[in-house]
Amino acid sequence: MAKPIMAKATAVWLVDNTTISFKQIADFVGMHELEVQGIADGDVAQGVKGFDPIANNQLTQDEIEAAQGNPLHKLQLKFNAAAQGEEKRRGPRYTPLSKRQDRPASILWLVKFHPELSDGQISKLVGTTKPTIQAIRERTHWNIANIQPIDPVALGLCKQSELDAAVQKAAAKKAADAPVMSDDERRKLVSTEQSLGMEAEPKIPTAIEGLETFTLAGDGDEQPEVEESGDFADADSFFNLPDGPVDDDEDSKESDPRS
């Protein structure tokens, strides 16, 4: 339901000039019933001047009288034909003159800490143009050396809820456009506790990678049996000396009596 302009000032006027219940006034102006009661007690809206909804074409006298006669009657905002068919203003939001000098600092902050935001989203958040955003992205802005990144919420250029909504929308779009992850990439997304508890997979050195199944023999050939080693209990069997005649030189040495 549409709400009146200057809601708190309208509530002050209705409390001071009518006998409409606090619940009816709260529903009409979009406030809490206890807040309207605080206005009547003087604890809320001190110093706020009442805003006459009848003189400002928001309520009729008949509507106020109907609400005073029936506590269950809900006040209805007066129909204003001139307000029908109005289109929402498009383009970058209006930025006060006192804050326009802070826009480059907020753009640099958004570009640095939220690179997923598009130029159009940044333009709507801080009320700037795409060429200015592009110049700051490429660091070709004339004053880039003196610009320090500052949060646009802290500068009052946008609301935190608006920034969060833009970031969530950009993140969702980036996730939808991202390629499908492979199995190895999914394994990297496990938690730290899981990754610490996983056993290390054995790795084959790169130099012999692919040779783990290589064999010299064919698949159907049997491996040659290795002969059992002989008995090397004595020196002759260890050196495996051949059986045969002794050399002539050794025979001559044995036959020579002078040796």
C-alpha positions in Angstrom: 0.0 0.0 0.0 1.2 3.5 -0.8 2.4 5.6 2.1 2.1 9.4 2.6 5.0 11.7 2.2 6.6 13.0 5.4 5.2 10.1 7.3 6.4 11.1 10.7 5.2 14.7 10.4 1.8 13.4 9.1 1.6 11.1 12.2 2.3 14.1 14.5 -0.6 16.0 12.9 -3.0 13.1 13.2 -2.1 12.5 16.8 -2.6 16.2 17.7 -5.7 16.9 15.6 -7.8 13.7 15.5 -9.0 10.9 17.8 -7.9 8.2 15.4 -6.3 5.2 17.3 -2.6 4.7 17.3 -3.0 1.4 15.4 -4.9 3.1 12.5 -2.2 5.9 12.3 0.6 3.4 12.4 -0.9 1.4 9.6 -1.4 4.5 7.5 2.0 6.1 7.8 4.0 2.8 8.0 5.3 3.1 11.6 5.0 0.9 14.7 2.1 1.4 17.0 4.5 2.0 20.0 6.3 4.7 18.0 3.0 6.5 17.4 2.2 6.2 21.1 5.7 7.7 21.8 4.7 10.7 19.6 1.6 11.2 21.8 3.7 10.9 25.0 6.3 13.4 23.7 9.1 10.9 23.6 9.3 10.6 19.8 9.5 13.2 17.1 10.2 16.1 19.4 10.4 19.4 17.5 8.7 17.9 14.4 6.1 20.1 13.0 2.8 18.4 12.0 2.1 18.0 8.3 -1.5 18.4 7.4 -2.6 15.5 5.1 -5.9 17.2 4.1 -4.3 20.5 3.0 -1.6 18.5 1.1 -4.1 16.4 -0.8 -3.3 13.1 1.0 -6.5 12.5 3.0 -10.1 13.7 2.8 -12.1 14.9 5.8 -14.7 12.2 5.2 -11.9 9.5 5.4 -10.7 11.0 8.8 -14.3 11.1 10.1 -14.9 7.5 9.0 -11.7 6.4 10.8 -12.7 8.2 14.0 -16.1 6.6 14.0 -14.8 3.0 13.4 -11.6 1.8 15.1 -11.3 -1.0 12.5 -11.4 1.3 9.5 -8.2 1.6 7.6 -7.2 5.0 6.3 -6.8 5.1 2.5 -4.5 7.5 0.8 -6.3 9.9 -1.5 -6.2 9.0 -5.2 -3.9 11.4 -7.1 -4.4 11.2 -10.8 -1.3 13.3 -11.5 0.9 10.6 -9.9 -0.3 7.8 -12.2 1.7 6.7 -15.1 5.0 8.2 -13.8 8.0 6.2 -15.0 11.0 5.5 -12.8 13.9 7.7 -13.6 16.7 5.8 -15.5 20.4 6.3 -15.6 22.9 6.9 -12.8 21.6 8.1 -9.5 21.9 11.7 -8.5 24.9 12.5 -6.3 25.0 15.7 -4.3 27.7 18.2 -5.2 29.4 17.8 -1.8 30.0 14.1 -2.5 30.9 14.1 -6.2 34.6 14.5 -5.4 34.5 11.3 -3.4 33.2 9.1 -6.3 36.7 8.3 -7.8 37.8 6.9 -4.3 34.6 4.8 -4.1 35.1 3.5 -7.7 38.7 2.5 -6.9 37.5 0.6 -3.8 34.8 -1.3 -5.7 37.2 -2.1 -8.5 39.8 -3.4 -6.1 37.7 -5.3 -3.6 34.8 -6.4 -5.8 36.2 -7.0 -9.3 33.2 -9.2 -10.1 31.0 -6.1 -10.3 30.3 -4.8 -13.8 30.7 -1.2 -14.9 26.9 -0.9 -15.1 26.5 -2.0 -11.5 29.2 0.3 -10.2 27.6 3.2 -12.2 24.2 2.6 -10.5 25.8 2.3 -7.0 27.8 5.5 -6.9 26.2 7.5 -9.7 29.0 7.8 -12.2 29.7 7.1 -15.9 31.3 4.1 -17.5 34.2 6.0 -19.1 35.2 7.2 -15.6 35.1 3.6 -14.3 37.1 2.4 -17.2 39.8 5.0 -16.7 40.2 4.0 -13.0 40.3 0.3 -14.0 43.1 1.0 -16.5 44.7 3.5 -14.1 44.6 6.2 -16.8 42.5 8.7 -14.7 44.1 12.1 -14.5 44.3 12.0 -10.7 44.9 8.3 -10.2 48.1 8.9 -8.2 46.2 10.8 -5.5 43.1 8.5 -5.3 42.8 6.3 -2.2 40.2 3.5 -2.1 37.3 4.3 0.3 34.2 2.3 1.0 31.2 3.9 -0.8 28.9 3.0 2.1 31.2 5.0 4.5 31.1 7.9 2.1 27.3 7.8 2.0 27.1 7.2 -1.8 25.1 4.0 -1.4 23.5 1.7 1.2 25.1 -1.5 2.5 22.0 -3.4 1.4 22.4 -2.1 -2.2 26.1 -3.1 -2.2 25.4 -6.6 -0.9 22.6 -7.1 -3.4 24.9 -6.1 -6.3 27.7 -8.3 -5.1 25.4 -11.3 -4.7 23.9 -10.8 -8.2 27.4 -10.5 -9.7 28.6 -13.6 -7.9 25.6 -15.6 -9.0 26.1 -14.5 -12.6 29.8 -15.4 -12.4 29.0 -18.8 -11.0 26.5 -19.5 -13.8 29.0 -18.5 -16.5 31.8 -20.5 -15.0 32.9 -23.7 -16.8 32.1 -27.1 -15.3 34.8 -28.2 -12.8 36.7 -31.3 -13.3 37.0 -34.1 -10.7 40.5 -32.8 -9.6 39.1 -29.3 -9.1 36.2 -30.6 -7.0 38.6 -32.5 -4.8 40.4 -29.3 -4.1 37.2 -27.9 -2.6 37.2 -30.2 0.5 37.5 -28.7 3.9 40.7 -28.4 5.8 39.8 -31.1 8.2 39.1 -33.5 5.4 42.2 -32.7 3.5 44.4 -33.2 6.6 42.8 -36.6 7.2 43.3 -37.9 3.6 46.1 -40.2 2.9 48.8 -39.1 0.5 48.5 -40.8 -2.9 51.7 -42.5 -4.1 53.3 -40.7 -7.0 55.6 -42.1 -9.7 58.7 -40.1 -10.5 58.3 -38.1 -13.7 61.4 -39.8 -15.2 59.9 -43.3 -15.2 56.2 -42.3 -15.5 54.5 -44.6 -17.9 57.1 -47.4 -17.5 55.5 -49.0 -14.4 54.0 -51.8 -16.6 56.9 -52.2 -19.0 58.6 -55.7 -19.2 61.3 -57.1 -21.4 59.6 -60.5 -21.8 56.4 -60.9 -23.8 53.1 -61.5 -22.1 53.1 -65.2 -22.9 56.8 -65.9 -22.2 57.8 -67.3 -19.0 60.5 -65.6 -16.9 63.8 -67.6 -17.1 64.6 -69.4 -13.9 67.7 -68.2 -12.1 70.2 -71.0 -11.4 70.8 -71.8 -7.9 74.1 -70.8 -6.6 76.7 -73.5 -6.0 78.4 -74.5 -2.8 81.2 -72.0 -2.1 82.5 -73.7 1.0 86.0 -73.9 -0.3 88.2 -71.7 -2.5 88.3 -74.0 -5.5 84.5 -74.0 -5.8 84.4 -70.2 -5.2 86.8 -69.4 -8.0 85.4 -72.2 -10.2 88.8 -73.2 -11.6 88.6 -75.3 -14.8 89.6 -78.9 -14.8 92.6 -79.6 -17.1 96.4 -80.1 -17.5 98.7 -77.8 -15.6 100.6 -75.2 -17.7 104.1 -76.2 -19.0 105.7 -73.4 -17.1 104.5 -74.8 -13.8 105.7 -78.3 -14.8 109.1 -77.1 -15.6 109.4 -75.3 -12.3 108.5 -78.4 -10.4 111.0 -80.6 -12.4 113.9 -78.1 -12.0 115.8 -79.1 -8.9 117.2 -75.6 -8.4 113.7 -74.2 -7.9 
